[in-house]
Amino acid sequence: MIKFLNSEKYLRVYTFLMKLLYENFSFLKNPFAILLFGLFFSFFIVLLNYDRIEKQVGGPSEKEMKQLDSLSIKARDLSRIDPQKSLALTLELLAKSQEYDYQKGLGNSYRLLALASVQARNFVLTKDYIQKAKEIYLDLGDDSGLADIENTNGSLNIYMGDTVKSIGPYRRAYEIYSQLNKYDRVRVAAFNLAFSYSAIPNLDSS
């Protein structure tokens, strides 16, 4: 090895490599150039992995969010007509929302699961789903979602036979829907609120 290092052949190879590095990478002697090279290289790597990064870090695209929101609406519309189909769609929504870490989709999934579990008379699960959905909607500042989950909370109290206790959630839902000018939902909340008031003994009007 020592003999080779001292040989003329080694010196020629060493000289060639040093010349190659100097001619092609001499700009890297400049610290500013090194920084620019690093930024360019990082940008190149990000471009190569954009699709994977978008799914794992950036969340769903706008198109995928619309599809998930549409799936949520369809599951809600089927919740009373075809509970089994609604549950299947809800589980699909939950799985995709977890994959993309789509918080609104997760909140909607838990709300729909709360509707399904309250109809199945599994009130422990219902309370858990309501709490999970409420926390997500609060973090997102999603007032419409909060009103929906309050309405579901009121329904839970009705199913549990405590109609008077449903007044609070139904009132909160009614107030939020009114502020959002969601008149179709206001009518539903107003009916639910009037029904809950009717359970108060000796009530003259509701």
Buried (B, 14 or more C-beta within 10 A) or exposed (E): EEEEEEEEEEEEEEEEEEEEEEEEEEEEEEEEEEEEBEEEEEEEEEEEEEEEEBBEEEBBEEEBBEBBBEBBEBBBEBBEEEBEEBBEBBBBBBEBBEBBBBBBBBBBBBBBBBBBBBBEEEBEBBBBBBBBBBEBBBEBEBBEBBBBBBBBBBBBBBBBEEBEBBBBBBBBBBBBBBEEEBEEBBEBBBEBBEBBBEBEEEEEEE
